[in-house]
């Protein structure tokens, strides 16, 4: 039978890829000259993460006794995958919309995506041992706080956009990018909520 620990290895691999992807997004925002290289790098990481998700779900079907509730494992890996899907979506949108310059607000949202992904990685890394439950819950609260920060940045960014941006097409493009990046932090919060549920069930 497959070993139980393999699930936690897969969670950790996936969380590591989410951080890698978010770092690429911050780099994209920082150095806009390398846009296509960064977009391709993000797409490559997302494909790698898809394989990890597939492996986790395949393992779930093959494993008779799982270390966590089967639904929790499925939800956790699929919600984690959503984070990378959205980061890829943001990168492709920036490329396809032919954005000429990135705003400080978009860069700040990308930084918050990275901070959230790093916290998800930290929480997932502790999940194999329920003795870490207090520490894990504290990290989940941090993710909630970061998601709230992203909400505030997004609202301020939208307000500034509608107030100051004279070009309607630019406004529509930037609005779409802000929304995707903010949704990344929402998905990180979803992961935190699933982890909190796992702790309540198993601690």
C-alpha positions, 0 to 999 in steps of 0.5 A, spaced: 500 500 500 502 507 498 505 510 504 501 515 508 506 520 508 506 521 501 500 525 501 504 530 505 510 530 501 505 532 495 502 537 499 509 540 500 511 540 493 505 543 491 506 549 496 513 550 494 511 551 487 505 556 489 511 560 492 515 559 486 510 561 482 508 567 486 515 569 486 515 569 478 509 574 479 513 579 483 519 579 479 514 580 473 511 586 476 518 588 478 522 588 471 516 588 466 522 588 460 522 580 461 514 579 461 514 573 456 520 570 459 516 571 466 509 569 463 512 562 460 516 561 467 509 561 471 506 557 465 511 552 466 510 552 474 503 551 473 503 545 469 508 542 474 503 543 480 498 540 475 502 534 475 502 534 483 495 535 483 494 529 479 498 525 483 495 526 489 488 525 486 491 518 483 494 516 490 487 518 493 484 513 489 489 507 490 490 508 498 485 504 503 487 508 509 488 515 508 492 520 514 486 525 513 479 525 511 479 523 504 474 529 502 479 534 506 485 531 502 481 532 495 479 539 497 486 541 500 490 539 493 484 542 489 484 549 492 491 549 492 491 548 485 486 554 484 492 558 487 497 557 481 491 557 476 489 564 478 497 566 478 497 563 471 491 567 469 494 573 471 500 573 468 497 571 461 492 576 462 497 581 463 501 579 456 494 578 452 492 585 454 498 588 452 499 592 458 504 597 458 506 599 465 504 596 472 501 600 477 504 600 484 497 597 487 498 591 482 505 590 484 503 590 492 497 585 490 502 581 487 507 581 493 501 580 498 499 573 493 507 571 495 506 573 502 500 568 502 503 563 498 509 563 503 504 562 509 500 556 506 507 553 505 508 554 512 502 551 514 502 545 510 509 543 512 507 543 519 500 539 517 503 532 518 504 532 525 497 535 529 502 537 535 503 543 531 496 545 531 496 551 535 502 554 530 498 552 524 492 555 526 496 562 528 499 561 521 492 561 518 490 567 522 496 570 518 493 568 512 486 571 513 490 578 515 493 578 509 487 577 505 484 583 508 490 587 507 489 585 499 482 587 500 484 594 502 489 594 497 484 592 492 479 597 494 483 603 494 486 601 487 479 601 484 478 607 487 484 611 484 483 607 477 476 610 477 478 617 479 484 618 475 485 613 469 482 617 463 483 611 458 477 606 459 481 600 455 486 601 460 481 602 466 478 595 464 485 591 463 487 594 470 481 592 473 481 585 471 488 584 473 487 587 480 481 582 481 485 576 479 490 578 484 486 579 489 482 572 488 489 569 489 489 571 496 481 569 497 484 562 495 489 562 500 484 564 505 480 558 502 486 553 503 487 556 510 479 555 512 480 547 510 486 547 514 483 549 520 477 544 519 482 539 519 485 541 525 479 541 529 477 534 526 484 531 528 487 535 533 
